[in-house]
Amino acid sequence: MEGTGFIKTTQSWMGKRWHWIPLIILLVWTILPLVWAVSASFKEATEVYQTPVSLIPESFNFDNYIRVFDYPNFWRYLFNSVFLAVTTTVLAVAVSILAGYAFARYAFRFRHILLIFILVPRIIPRASIIVPLFTGIAFLGILDSYLALVLTYTATAVPLATWILAGFFKVIPKALEEAAAIDGAKPWQIIWHVVIPISLPAIITVSIFSLREAWNEFPFVLAFTSSQEMRTLPYQLFMLKDSMGMQDWPMVLAFTIVTILPLLILYIIFEKKVVNNILSGAVK
């Protein structure tokens, strides 16, 4: 009887908490590679090839991170990544605010069809648009320049950002804008002083998405640049495999951690705001 009671108790407990099982599996599947990468980044070059594999380094070695920061042109690559990500985010958010407001407030012809069509670049595989983009950029004479990357990065970030912001702008009470208009506010003043402050959480969410996409972007910088001075951190991370002879995994993983760390910090800071805004946008 005791065994039967134990089984029933276990089944009852599992019945109430079964949904944790796939979450735990997903968490382990997601976190374990990152934990292993962080651990290996503190190991000696030969230690990662030893068997059996140990998750804890024999002795924590910070030389790999020192080598990353001393890597030739590292700070130039970091500057390129920061400059392109920030510039692209500012431009994409600015354009998306105007476009999203237009879609949300103005009933122009074919509005819904156009809103669907602006997502086409997000549906088409990025590799398939590199050739036509390369032809156009070469025609304009801006290959291997910041302008080429900023234009392409911004163009790919605007569609999704416009969709998200249009959804949030629709639920802002029109009475607030009408009251501001009665007080003599011009359209740009209504957007700046009424719409943007109310939609700030959504704008932060869009900014994080745009910043992440620009920071991680690789195919465009690979196709549209040729000089070392234009490389970004993801590009140089890709190039490490061809420039180090025998693969020095601790060095590569240290470079990887340094590359993704800014994004991890941003997600940790804004995680609740981003998740809440995505969910509220879905409900709206």
C-alpha positions in Angstrom: 0.0 0.0 0.0 2.9 2.3 0.8 4.4 1.7 -2.6 1.1 2.4 -4.3 0.7 5.7 -2.3 4.3 6.7 -3.3 3.5 6.0 -7.0 0.3 8.0 -6.8 2.1 10.9 -5.1 4.8 10.8 -7.8 2.3 10.7 -10.6 0.3 13.6 -9.0 3.5 15.6 -8.7 4.6 14.8 -12.3 1.0 15.6 -13.5 1.3 19.1 -12.0 4.8 19.8 -13.2 5.2 17.9 -16.4 5.5 21.1 -18.4 8.8 21.7 -16.6 10.4 18.7 -18.4 10.6 20.2 -21.9 11.7 23.6 -20.4 14.5 21.9 -18.5 15.6 20.0 -21.6 15.5 23.2 -23.7 17.5 25.1 -20.9 20.2 22.5 -20.8 20.4 22.3 -24.6 20.8 26.1 -24.8 23.0 26.8 -21.8 25.4 23.8 -21.9 27.2 24.9 -25.1 27.7 28.4 -23.7 28.9 27.0 -20.3 31.3 24.8 -22.2 32.5 27.7 -24.3 33.2 29.9 -21.3 35.0 27.0 -19.5 37.1 26.2 -22.6 38.1 29.8 -23.0 40.1 29.6 -19.8 41.9 26.5 -20.8 45.3 25.9 -22.4 45.2 25.2 -26.1 46.0 21.5 -25.7 43.7 20.9 -22.8 40.5 21.0 -24.9 41.8 18.0 -26.8 42.3 15.9 -23.7 40.0 13.0 -22.9 38.0 12.6 -20.9 36.6 16.2 -21.4 36.5 18.2 -18.2 34.1 21.1 -17.8 36.3 22.7 -15.1 39.7 24.0 -16.3 42.8 22.5 -14.6 43.9 26.1 -14.0 42.0 29.2 -15.0 44.1 30.9 -17.7 43.3 34.5 -18.7 45.9 34.6 -21.4 43.3 33.9 -24.1 41.4 37.0 -23.3 44.6 39.0 -23.2 45.5 37.7 -26.6 42.0 38.7 -27.9 42.5 42.3 -26.8 46.0 42.3 -28.1 44.9 40.8 -31.4 46.0 42.9 -34.4 43.3 45.5 -35.3 40.9 44.1 -32.6 39.9 47.6 -31.5 39.3 48.6 -35.1 36.9 45.6 -35.5 35.2 46.5 -32.2 34.8 50.1 -33.3 33.3 49.0 -36.7 30.8 46.7 -34.9 29.7 49.4 -32.4 29.5 52.2 -35.1 27.5 50.1 -37.5 25.2 48.7 -34.9 24.4 52.0 -33.3 24.1 54.0 -36.5 21.9 51.3 -38.1 19.7 51.1 -34.9 19.2 54.9 -34.8 18.3 55.1 -38.5 16.1 52.0 -38.5 14.1 53.1 -35.5 13.7 56.6 -36.8 12.4 55.4 -40.2 10.2 52.7 -38.5 8.6 55.2 -36.2 7.5 57.3 -39.1 6.4 54.3 -41.2 4.7 52.6 -38.4 2.8 55.7 -37.5 1.7 56.1 -41.1 0.4 52.5 -41.3 -1.4 52.9 -37.9 -3.1 56.3 -38.4 -3.5 56.9 -42.2 -6.1 54.9 -44.1 -4.4 55.2 -47.5 -5.1 52.8 -50.4 -3.5 49.3 -50.4 -2.2 50.0 -46.9 -2.5 46.4 -45.7 -1.1 44.9 -48.8 1.9 47.2 -48.6 2.4 46.3 -44.9 2.6 42.7 -45.9 5.0 43.3 -48.8 7.5 45.2 -46.7 8.1 41.9 -44.9 9.2 40.1 -48.2 12.9 40.9 -47.6 12.6 39.1 -44.2 11.1 36.0 -45.9 13.6 35.7 -48.7 16.9 34.0 -47.7 19.6 36.7 -47.3 22.0 34.9 -49.5 19.7 35.2 -52.5 19.7 39.0 -52.4 23.4 39.5 -52.0 24.1 39.4 -55.7 21.6 42.1 -56.7 22.6 44.2 -53.8 26.2 43.8 -54.7 25.4 45.0 -58.3 23.6 48.0 -57.0 26.2 49.0 -54.5 29.0 48.5 -57.1 27.0 50.7 -59.5 26.9 53.5 -56.8 30.6 53.1 -56.2 30.3 52.6 -52.4 31.7 49.1 -52.1 34.0 48.6 -49.0 32.5 51.5 -47.2 30.4 52.2 -44.1 27.7 53.7 -46.2 27.1 50.4 -48.1 26.8 48.5 -44.8 24.6 51.1 -43.0 22.2 51.1 -46.0 21.9 47.4 -46.2 21.7 46.9 -42.4 19.0 49.5 -42.1 17.0 48.2 -45.0 16.9 44.7 -43.4 16.0 46.1 -39.9 13.2 48.4 -40.9 10.5 45.9 -42.0 10.2 44.0 -38.7 10.5 47.2 -36.7 7.8 48.8 -38.7 5.4 45.9 -38.0 6.0 45.9 -34.3 5.6 49.7 -33.9 2.6 49.9 -36.2 0.9 47.4 -33.8 1.7 49.5 -30.8 0.7 52.8 -32.4 -2.8 51.4 -33.3 -3.7 51.0 -29.6 -2.7 54.5 -28.6 -6.0 56.4 -28.0 -6.5 58.9 -30.9 -8.1 61.3 -28.3 -4.6 62.1 -27.0 -3.4 63.1 -30.5 -6.6 65.0 -31.2 -6.2 67.0 -27.9 -2.7 67.9 -28.9 -3.8 69.0 -32.4 -6.5 71.2 -30.9 -3.8 72.8 -28.7 -2.0 73.7 -31.9 0.6 70.9 -32.1 1.9 70.0 -35.5 2.1 66.4 -36.7 5.8 66.1 -35.9 5.2 67.5 -32.5 2.4 65.0 -31.8 4.7 62.2 -32.8 7.6 63.5 -30.7 5.7 64.7 -27.6 2.8 62.2 -27.5 3.4 59.1 -29.5 7.0 58.4 -28.7 6.8 58.8 -24.9 3.9 56.5 -24.7 5.5 54.0 -27.1 8.9 54.1 -25.5 8.8 50.5 -24.2 8.0 49.3 -27.8 10.8 51.5 -29.2 13.3 50.0 -26.8 12.2 46.5 -27.9 12.7 47.4 -31.6 16.0 49.0 -30.8 17.3 45.9 -29.1 16.2 43.7 -32.1 17.8 46.1 -34.6 21.0 46.4 -32.6 21.3 42.6 -32.2 20.7 42.1 -36.0 23.4 44.7 -36.9 25.9 43.4 -34.4 25.6 39.8 -35.5 25.4 40.5 -39.3 27.9 38.6 -41.3 26.9 37.9 -45.0 26.7 41.5 -46.0 30.0 42.6 -44.5 31.6 39.5 -46.1 30.2 40.4 -49.5 30.4 44.1 -49.6 33.8 44.7 -48.0 37.3 43.6 -48.9 39.8 45.5 -46.6 40.8 44.5 -43.1 39.9 48.0 -41.8 36.2 47.3 -42.6 35.9 44.0 -40.7 33.6 43.6 -37.8 33.9 41.2 -34.8 31.8 38.4 -36.3 33.7 38.7 -39.6 37.1 38.4 -37.9 35.8 35.6 -35.7 35.0 33.7 -39.0 38.5 34.5 -40.3 40.2 33.1 -37.2 39.8 29.6 -38.5 41.9 30.3 -41.5 44.6 32.4 -39.9 45.8 30.3 -36.9 47.0 27.0 -38.4 46.1 24.4 -35.8 42.8 25.5 -34.4 43.3 27.2 -31.1 39.9 26.7 -29.6 40.4 28.5 -26.3 41.5 31.6 -28.2 38.5 31.3 -30.7 36.1 30.8 -27.8 37.5 33.7 -25.9 37.0 35.8 -29.0 33.5 34.5 -29.3 32.6 35.4 -25.6 34.0 38.9 -26.1 31.9 39.3 -29.3 28.6 38.2 -27.7 29.1 39.7 -24.3 27.7 43.2 -25.1 24.5 41.6 -26.4 24.1 39.4 -23.4 24.5 42.4 -21.1 21.8 44.3 -23.1 19.4 41.3 -22.9 20.0 40.9 -19.1 19.3 44.6 -18.6 16.2 44.9 -20.9 15.0 41.2 -20.8 11.8 41.9 -18.8 10.9 44.9 -20.9 11.5 43.1 -24.2 9.5 40.0 -23.2 6.6 42.0 -21.8 6.4 44.1 -24.9 6.4 41.2 -27.2 3.6 39.5 -25.2 1.6 42.7 -25.0 2.0 43.3 -28.7 0.8 39.8 -29.4 -2.3 40.3 -27.2 -3.0 43.6 -28.9 
